[in-house]
Structure formats: structure tokens, C-alpha cells
Amino acid sequence: MSSPETFATIINGDLPVLVDFFAEWCGPCKMMPPILEQVRNKLGGKVRIIKIDVDKNQKLASELNVSSVPTLAIFSKGEIKWRQPGVQQANTLVQLLNKYIVS
């Protein structure tokens, strides 16, 4: 039986990781799932997309200074490469992620 993945193991993996920091009570956050689905459809297995509920992961949100939701961040090889609060469009995210995809 393998242990559950930690945030650190995910962001240190081979694939770039798009992280959506959200909260259940956040209205704009509810706009992100279909956008993330578009990104997943365009990039498939070349990237990893995860959602982090800031209310359930307050320590992580605090460590990363996430003060507003949604906040999107791209990690590559464990390093934060880009981050932006607010709803982002799928095409913008795809262009950003393409910089970190190793072909």
C-alpha cells in the first residue's frame, strides 16, 4: 500500500503542476472547474492540476502566503514559477504551462 501523496511530492514531480487554491464559500472560485477542465483537455497528461481548499489546508495556504481566493500557481520541479489571484482564462493558463512542459 502506498502512502498518500503530499503536496511536496506532487510539486516536486516530473510534471508541471497547476494549483487552484480555493474556498467553498468563494463565488469566483466556482468559475474555475470548467476552465481547469479546458486546460486538462488541451494539455492532457503533460501537466498535473490539483485543487487545494484553503480552509482545510490553512497551514499550507499560510506558508505560501495565499491571502485571496482563487489564487492559481504553477510549480515546476518544486519551485513556484507563476502565481496570480483571481479567475484566469484557460488559454492564458495553457500558454503559461507550455513554458514548463518538457517534451
ABEGO torsion letter per residue (X at the ends): XBBBBBAAAAAABABBBBBBBBBAABAAAAAAAAAAAAAAAAAEAABBBBBBBAAABAAAAAAAGBABOBBBBBBBGGBBABBBBEBBBAAAAAAAAAAABBX
